[in-house]
Amino acid sequence: ERRFRAISRVHNILVRECIRRLNRLKQDLNYHAAKAEYAQIMQKKDRGTDDESRLKILGSVLNECIQKYGLTAESLESYIKPAQKKYRKLITSQQVQKECRRVFNGVEKVLYGGGKQIHFKKERSFSTISGKSNSNGVKFDRETFSIEWAGLKIECDISRDIDYIRESLGNNKVKYCELKRLMFPNGWHYY
């Protein structure tokens, strides 16, 4: 529970900072002018070569504005490093980076898609924590059918479908592990 609470706090810290950065970007007059001209050219049915070259210039102006306000995945990862150190006994850096990518996907939807705003999440709405690989964070050991996660060792219950599980894990490489939790009347169950 403490680990899910930590990842939810990291997520909400990132969302708060992204909302600040998005608000500053929305107040930038150069960004507004470039975005309006870009949209106007894109609405034309018959664009010429001059329009295409202007779109490239406007695209680079928009990208410069986005980078200026730190709305990139790399800048979010560097921003969250101090907060990640606070929770280093609970969650690993790869799990924090994965959460940065989730938040950045929301930022991309706001910038390029139809998204209006990114949202905070309640602690109870976090159902998964995943890493980038099986060598860091949540590690699955196929010999003992257990996972190890930053000092916590949990035995996996494979009482059902043992043959199927052993066959599926046979010679296949485990790329990454993800912990999932579901709420039942008697509490959280972890998978």
BAFI-3210 file (N, C-alpha, C; in Angstrom, 3 decimals, decimal comma, padded with zeros to 6 digits):
// residues 191
n [1|2|3|4|5|6|7|8|9|10|11|12|13|14|15|16|17|18|19|20|21|22|23|24|25|26|27|28|29|30|31|32|33|34|35|36|37|38|39|40|41|42|43|44|45|46|47|48|49|50|51|52|53|54|55|56|57|58|59|60|61|62|63|64|65|66|67|68|69|70|71|72|73|74|75|76|77|78|79|80|81|82|83|84|85|86|87|88|89|90|91|92|93|94|95|96|97|98|99|100|101|102|103|104|105|106|107|108|109|110|111|112|113|114|115|116|117|118|119|120|121|122|123|124|125|126|127|128|129|130|131|132|133|134|135|136|137|138|139|140|141|142|143|144|145|146|147|148|149|150|151|152|153|154|155|156|157|158|159|160|161|162|163|164|165|166|167|168|169|170|171|172|173|174|175|176|177|178|179|180|181|182|183|184|185|186|187|188|189|190|191]
n.u [000,828|001,936|003,737|002,129|000,881|003,067|003,734|001,448|001,638|003,946|003,002|000,973|002,492|003,936|001,805|000,815|003,002|003,124|000,687|001,183|003,268|001,968|000,039|001,691|002,702|000,380|-000,028|001,898|002,546|003,837|003,609|000,811|000,306|001,781|000,528|-002,100|-001,696|-000,636|-002,835|-004,594|-003,330|-003,374|-006,066|-006,534|-007,484|-006,045|-002,862|000,169|003,689|004,882|003,237|003,762|006,466|006,216|004,710|006,611|008,390|006,726|006,126|008,632|008,884|006,769|007,654|009,999|008,902|007,510|009,632|010,975|009,381|009,676|008,181|008,740|009,520|012,014|012,666|010,708|011,444|013,895|012,977|011,549|013,396|014,432|012,141|011,829|013,984|013,160|011,364|012,874|013,259|010,942|009,978|011,485|013,840|013,289|010,588|009,544|010,306|008,735|006,221|006,484|006,408|003,764|002,379|003,402|002,291|-000,331|000,135|000,957|-001,457|-002,919|-001,437|-001,259|-003,434|-006,905|-007,185|-008,113|-007,203|-004,839|-005,235|-005,411|-004,912|-006,687|-005,540|-006,637|-007,310|-005,107|-004,041|-002,002|001,524|004,417|007,545|010,458|012,055|013,021|015,136|015,410|013,640|010,511|011,190|010,997|011,470|011,936|012,591|011,892|009,365|008,667|008,525|010,749|011,138|012,644|013,720|011,518|010,091|007,960|006,028|004,632|001,342|000,502|-001,447|-003,519|-003,829|-001,134|000,414|-000,017|001,099|003,790|004,520|004,136|006,051|008,279|010,776|010,714|011,632|011,334|010,184|009,370|007,948|004,757|002,799|-000,455|-003,408|-006,527|-009,646|-011,523|-014,360|-013,149|-010,771|-007,683|-006,419|-003,542|-001,838]
n.v [-001,196|001,219|001,611|001,895|004,222|005,942|006,016|007,210|009,728|010,687|010,750|012,735|014,953|015,350|015,905|018,307|020,027|019,883|021,056|023,670|024,335|024,029|026,057|028,329|028,089|028,443|031,137|032,333|034,545|034,261|031,531|031,272|032,807|031,414|028,922|029,546|030,453|028,141|026,386|027,711|027,470|024,710|024,230|024,900|023,731|023,340|023,331|024,970|024,851|026,908|027,116|024,668|024,925|027,035|025,791|024,041|025,835|027,048|024,799|024,257|026,559|026,188|023,832|024,789|026,545|024,732|023,200|025,203|025,718|023,379|021,045|018,306|014,804|014,188|016,480|016,354|014,011|014,796|016,771|015,355|013,893|014,728|014,243|011,531|010,521|010,795|008,723|006,444|004,042|002,721|002,769|002,300|004,004|003,432|002,822|005,280|006,715|005,426|006,227|008,939|008,871|008,080|010,345|012,202|011,289|012,163|014,918|015,179|014,581|016,830|018,816|018,012|016,447|015,881|016,525|018,385|019,042|017,803|015,434|015,053|012,095|009,940|008,158|005,628|005,013|004,104|001,293|-000,234|-000,846|-000,603|-001,606|-000,944|-003,012|-006,442|-006,498|-004,490|-002,886|-004,331|-007,628|-010,754|-014,062|-016,977|-019,547|-019,788|-018,823|-016,221|-012,739|-009,995|-006,893|-004,074|-004,881|-006,216|-009,363|-011,507|-014,357|-016,021|-017,074|-019,881|-021,815|-022,568|-023,639|-024,526|-025,961|-024,531|-022,031|-022,696|-023,646|-021,370|-019,669|-021,067|-021,222|-018,629|-015,196|-013,011|-009,874|-007,502|-006,707|-006,270|-005,036|-005,585|-004,426|-005,253|-004,303|-005,945|-007,095|-007,920|-006,552|-005,365|-007,234|-008,626|-008,952]
n.w [000,000|000,771|-001,282|-003,563|-002,768|-002,794|-005,537|-006,524|-005,393|-006,643|-009,275|-009,064|-008,292|-010,640|-012,407|-011,342|-011,827|-014,617|-015,329|-014,480|-016,255|-018,719|-018,499|-018,483|-021,058|-022,555|-022,166|-023,661|-026,197|-028,683|-029,125|-029,325|-031,651|-033,620|-033,493|-034,261|-036,892|-038,001|-037,781|-039,482|-041,985|-042,228|-042,643|-045,239|-048,434|-050,782|-050,579|-051,240|-052,199|-050,839|-048,619|-047,402|-046,710|-044,927|-042,936|-041,904|-040,748|-038,849|-037,320|-036,186|-034,613|-032,819|-031,556|-030,341|-028,468|-026,864|-025,847|-024,525|-022,306|-020,980|-021,559|-022,155|-022,182|-021,104|-019,613|-017,663|-016,355|-015,265|-013,570|-011,619|-010,206|-007,559|-005,957|-006,371|-005,017|-002,426|-002,136|-002,597|-001,239|-001,576|-004,273|-007,495|-009,681|-012,352|-012,291|-011,596|-013,851|-015,739|-014,866|-015,365|-018,133|-018,523|-017,582|-019,357|-021,738|-021,399|-021,466|-024,115|-025,398|-024,692|-025,964|-028,710|-029,398|-028,795|-026,145|-023,237|-020,658|-018,275|-015,631|-012,066|-010,078|-007,915|-005,042|-004,790|-007,380|-008,700|-010,223|-011,220|-011,120|-012,867|-014,323|-016,378|-017,138|-016,380|-014,743|-012,911|-010,302|-009,987|-009,903|-011,413|-010,414|-011,968|-011,091|-008,363|-008,438|-007,497|-006,627|-006,373|-004,891|-004,319|-001,754|-000,761|-000,718|-002,383|-002,526|-005,286|-005,907|-007,463|-007,651|-009,295|-012,700|-013,152|-015,019|-017,397|-016,730|-016,207|-018,727|-020,317|-019,265|-019,781|-021,866|-022,553|-022,412|-019,662|-019,982|-018,591|-015,383|-013,934|-011,373|-010,377|-008,859|-007,430|-006,120|-003,698|-001,728|000,650|000,719|-000,877|-003,633|-005,039|-008,121]
ca.u [000,000|002,819|004,357|001,104|000,702|004,229|003,650|000,368|002,161|004,851|002,135|000,293|003,519|004,191|000,635|000,778|004,036|002,740|-000,380|001,861|004,002|000,983|-000,556|002,667|002,754|-000,846|000,066|002,953|001,945|004,467|003,002|-000,556|000,342|002,248|-000,502|-003,235|-001,304|-000,499|-004,192|-005,176|-002,737|-003,828|-007,455|-006,568|-007,640|-004,959|-001,670|001,295|005,006|005,128|002,527|004,464|007,681|005,775|004,313|007,838|008,907|005,812|006,314|009,846|008,592|005,947|008,508|010,884|008,104|007,225|010,870|011,308|008,627|010,004|007,120|009,294|009,644|013,308|012,636|009,883|012,248|014,881|012,247|011,027|014,490|014,465|011,017|012,070|014,937|012,396|010,674|013,758|013,145|009,664|009,874|012,770|013,903|012,623|009,148|009,246|010,407|007,545|005,113|006,712|005,922|002,294|001,949|003,761|001,279|-001,437|000,571|000,914|-002,852|-003,322|-000,736|-001,432|-004,690|-008,121|-007,260|-008,253|-006,418|-004,456|-005,962|-004,855|-005,523|-006,812|-004,685|-007,360|-007,469|-003,903|-004,225|-000,797|002,871|005,255|008,895|010,871|012,729|012,943|016,385|015,337|012,266|009,843|011,919|010,381|012,404|011,145|012,873|011,150|008,048|008,482|008,995|011,515|010,915|013,283|013,789|010,295|010,017|006,593|005,825|003,475|000,413|000,183|-002,134|-004,349|-003,206|000,314|001,022|-000,083|002,049|005,151|004,773|004,249|007,302|009,340|012,011|010,479|012,271|010,427|010,649|009,168|006,891|003,784|001,921|-001,809|-004,233|-007,974|-010,355|-012,580|-014,985|-012,260|-009,546|-006,939|-005,760|-002,443|-001,531]
ca.v [000,000|002,388|001,767|002,472|005,603|006,710|006,249|008,174|011,058|011,075|011,091|014,008|016,001|015,590|016,542|019,699|020,774|019,967|022,058|024,979|024,575|024,219|027,386|029,310|027,971|029,037|032,592|032,801|035,130|033,659|030,205|031,461|033,288|030,321|027,874|030,030|030,455|026,734|025,855|028,355|026,849|023,314|024,189|025,104|022,479|023,218|023,978|025,005|024,602|027,983|026,750|023,546|025,442|027,833|024,833|023,550|026,912|027,182|023,611|024,422|027,585|025,545|022,910|025,594|027,030|023,580|022,872|026,333|025,571|022,096|020,057|017,118|013,686|014,271|017,532|015,865|013,046|015,515|017,502|014,485|013,196|014,949|013,568|010,097|010,182|010,707|007,425|005,441|002,752|002,116|002,601|002,492|005,092|003,020|002,933|006,708|007,097|004,901|007,116|010,173|008,622|008,096|011,745|012,873|010,930|013,090|016,230|015,120|014,672|018,230|019,632|017,608|015,740|016,566|016,675|019,756|019,227|016,557|015,353|014,368|010,796|009,546|007,030|004,373|004,749|003,471|-000,151|-000,939|-000,280|-001,426|-001,149|-000,985|-004,277|-007,415|-006,459|-003,414|-002,703|-005,594|-008,672|-012,073|-015,186|-018,104|-020,781|-019,813|-018,209|-015,127|-011,447|-009,206|-005,490|-003,150|-005,451|-006,950|-010,608|-012,021|-015,624|-015,988|-018,194|-020,451|-023,060|-022,925|-023,588|-024,609|-026,409|-023,420|-021,002|-023,190|-023,713|-020,016|-019,079|-022,021|-020,671|-017,239|-014,199|-012,076|-008,555|-006,613|-007,142|-005,249|-005,429|-005,078|-004,646|-005,148|-004,180|-006,900|-006,745|-008,176|-005,751|-005,405|-008,460|-008,236|-009,910]
ca.w [000,000|000,813|-002,600|-004,443|-002,305|-003,257|-006,987|-006,764|-005,046|-007,729|-010,411|-008,825|-008,343|-012,056|-013,005|-010,883|-012,550|-016,036|-015,438|-014,404|-017,500|-019,791|-018,331|-018,954|-022,523|-023,109|-022,070|-024,557|-027,397|-029,869|-029,295|-029,826|-033,031|-034,470|-033,501|-035,056|-038,307|-038,380|-037,972|-040,656|-043,176|-042,294|-043,107|-046,683|-049,179|-051,755|-050,058|-052,167|-051,616|-049,871|-047,397|-046,769|-046,070|-043,781|-041,898|-041,257|-039,896|-037,710|-036,487|-035,380|-033,609|-031,784|-030,792|-029,492|-027,328|-026,001|-025,148|-023,649|-021,061|-020,358|-021,747|-022,789|-021,245|-020,430|-018,592|-016,559|-015,598|-014,456|-012,538|-010,561|-009,513|-006,105|-005,307|-006,448|-003,951|-001,180|-002,120|-003,194|-000,558|-001,948|-005,724|-008,159|-010,654|-013,586|-012,097|-011,649|-015,259|-016,416|-014,487|-016,134|-019,503|-018,479|-017,464|-020,606|-022,743|-021,191|-021,952|-025,579|-025,815|-024,551|-026,957|-030,104|-029,615|-028,391|-024,696|-022,744|-019,443|-017,609|-014,370|-010,914|-009,817|-006,521|-004,692|-005,025|-008,806|-009,223|-010,180|-011,654|-011,062|-013,734|-014,568|-017,772|-017,413|-015,285|-013,981|-011,932|-009,840|-009,708|-010,625|-011,291|-010,412|-012,476|-010,350|-007,096|-008,685|-006,557|-007,101|-005,422|-005,231|-003,387|-000,411|-000,456|-001,481|-002,344|-003,214|-006,179|-005,748|-008,773|-007,345|-010,441|-014,028|-012,992|-016,274|-018,345|-016,302|-016,416|-020,163|-020,874|-018,808|-020,100|-022,425|-022,917|-021,555|-018,999|-020,380|-017,448|-014,474|-013,561|-010,281|-010,541|-007,675|-007,614|-004,846|-003,423|-000,444|001,789|000,586|-002,133|-004,073|-005,912|-009,185]
c.u [000,863|003,448|003,365|000,837|001,845|004,135|002,514|000,828|003,101|004,035|001,515|001,269|003,805|003,022|000,564|001,797|003,684|001,625|000,214|002,545|003,048|000,328|000,404|002,773|001,540|-000,827|001,128|002,330|002,541|003,851|001,595|-000,573|000,751|001,197|-001,699|-002,898|-001,167|-001,870|-004,839|-004,634|-003,218|-005,256|-007,575|-006,670|-006,500|-003,760|-000,559|002,602|005,370|004,460|003,246|005,741|007,322|005,342|005,538|008,408|008,038|005,937|007,548|009,655|007,776|006,780|009,472|010,140|007,832|008,470|011,274|010,611|008,782|008,915|007,621|009,443|010,948|013,298|011,767|010,650|013,290|014,200|011,898|012,144|014,549|013,323|011,209|013,029|014,232|011,751|011,560|013,703|011,876|009,558|011,220|012,684|013,215|011,107|008,714|009,319|009,207|006,328|005,256|006,186|004,394|001,764|002,245|002,811|000,060|-001,104|000,521|-000,515|-003,360|-002,693|-001,136|-002,776|-005,870|-008,245|-007,328|-007,346|-005,994|-005,021|-005,141|-005,575|-005,611|-005,959|-005,355|-007,480|-006,207|-004,046|-002,971|000,453|003,736|006,625|009,207|011,529|012,571|014,213|016,380|013,882|011,658|010,512|011,257|011,465|011,628|011,435|012,024|009,723|007,734|008,945|009,766|011,412|011,460|013,236|012,566|010,252|008,634|006,535|004,558|002,637|000,033|-000,545|-003,039|-003,542|-001,678|000,991|001,061|000,965|003,479|005,485|004,951|005,537|008,512|010,632|011,864|011,116|011,197|010,960|010,518|008,049|006,009|002,934|000,566|-002,573|-005,690|-008,626|-011,485|-013,209|-014,088|-010,923|-008,891|-006,373|-004,737|-002,128|-000,265]
c.v [001,246|002,647|002,338|003,929|006,479|007,006|007,221|009,593|011,568|011,507|012,473|015,185|016,369|016,318|018,012|020,546|020,920|020,985|023,458|025,312|024,788|025,594|028,478|029,286|028,633|030,561|033,176|033,286|034,563|032,294|030,336|031,879|032,167|029,225|028,287|030,017|029,027|026,123|026,434|027,727|025,412|023,198|024,408|023,761|022,277|024,028|023,892|024,729|025,684|027,661|025,632|024,023|026,296|026,928|024,288|024,592|027,064|025,998|023,721|025,496|026,991|024,610|023,657|026,110|025,904|023,193|023,974|026,205|024,188|021,044|018,888|016,029|013,777|015,339|017,124|014,864|013,744|016,305|016,600|013,773|013,477|014,260|012,061|009,667|010,046|009,326|006,286|004,088|002,011|001,828|002,930|003,612|004,707|003,111|004,395|007,194|006,607|005,774|008,468|010,016|008,632|009,524|012,483|012,510|011,827|014,491|016,265|015,207|016,105|019,069|019,299|016,955|016,565|016,769|018,128|020,019|017,860|016,602|014,660|013,036|010,572|008,311|005,695|004,033|004,157|001,967|-000,907|-000,122|-001,188|-000,800|-001,227|-002,307|-005,203|-007,396|-005,396|-003,248|-004,022|-006,665|-010,020|-013,133|-016,434|-019,417|-020,882|-019,285|-017,157|-013,833|-010,772|-007,759|-004,614|-003,662|-006,246|-008,193|-011,206|-013,311|-015,535|-017,241|-018,682|-021,777|-023,513|-022,808|-023,638|-024,986|-025,277|-022,360|-021,455|-023,245|-022,315|-019,323|-019,933|-021,409|-019,206|-016,295|-013,295|-010,676|-007,541|-007,182|-005,961|-005,805|-004,779|-005,372|-004,432|-005,120|-005,215|-006,511|-006,972|-007,448|-005,899|-006,795|-008,052|-009,346|-009,476]
c.w [000,000|-000,546|-003,609|-004,055|-002,816|-004,752|-007,310|-006,421|-006,137|-008,947|-010,223|-008,757|-009,791|-012,724|-012,606|-011,647|-014,031|-016,243|-015,367|-015,720|-018,671|-019,693|-018,789|-020,474|-023,161|-023,057|-022,993|-025,871|-028,681|-030,165|-029,865|-031,289|-033,987|-034,589|-034,356|-036,543|-038,828|-038,667|-039,218|-041,946|-043,333|-042,799|-044,603|-047,383|-050,166|-051,280|-051,094|-051,451|-050,610|-048,541|-046,652|-046,069|-044,850|-042,621|-041,164|-040,309|-038,648|-036,765|-035,618|-034,309|-032,465|-030,921|-029,879|-028,266|-026,341|-025,205|-024,170|-022,296|-020,438|-020,472|-022,592|-021,727|-020,452|-019,334|-017,403|-015,701|-014,741|-013,341|-011,354|-009,792|-008,015|-005,361|-005,316|-005,350|-002,608|-001,022|-002,615|-002,503|-000,964|-003,438|-006,365|-009,190|-011,958|-013,456|-012,123|-013,095|-016,060|-016,101|-015,186|-017,555|-019,546|-018,411|-018,761|-021,734|-022,619|-021,680|-023,478|-026,097|-025,717|-025,660|-028,393|-030,403|-029,173|-026,891|-024,270|-021,546|-018,922|-016,192|-013,291|-010,749|-008,322|-006,277|-004,999|-006,508|-009,437|-009,096|-010,602|-011,361|-011,917|-013,875|-016,049|-018,139|-016,212|-014,442|-012,894|-011,533|-009,429|-010,570|-010,356|-011,380|-010,797|-011,754|-009,087|-007,238|-007,619|-007,215|-005,979|-005,867|-004,114|-001,948|000,006|-001,334|-001,278|-003,152|-004,066|-005,976|-007,130|-008,584|-008,492|-011,723|-013,971|-014,308|-017,294|-018,004|-016,560|-017,906|-020,760|-020,449|-019,169|-020,568|-022,800|-021,908|-020,946|-019,261|-019,240|-016,599|-014,137|-012,432|-010,496|-009,264|-008,032|-006,245|-004,785|-002,088|000,771|001,674|-000,775|-002,377|-005,119|-006,889|-009,903]
res [e|r|r|f|r|a|i|s|r|v|h|n|i|l|v|r|e|c|i|r|r|l|n|r|l|k|q|d|l|n|y|h|a|a|k|a|e|y|a|q|i|m|q|k|k|d|r|g|t|d|d|e|s|r|l|k|i|l|g|s|v|l|n|e|c|i|q|k|y|g|l|t|a|e|s|l|e|s|y|i|k|p|a|q|k|k|y|r|k|l|i|t|s|q|q|v|q|k|e|c|r|r|v|f|n|g|v|e|k|v|l|y|g|g|g|k|q|i|h|f|k|k|e|r|s|f|s|t|i|s|g|k|s|n|s|n|g|v|k|f|d|r|e|t|f|s|i|e|w|a|g|l|k|i|e|c|d|i|s|r|d|i|d|y|i|r|e|s|l|g|n|n|k|v|k|y|c|e|l|k|r|l|m|f|p|n|g|w|h|y|y]
***
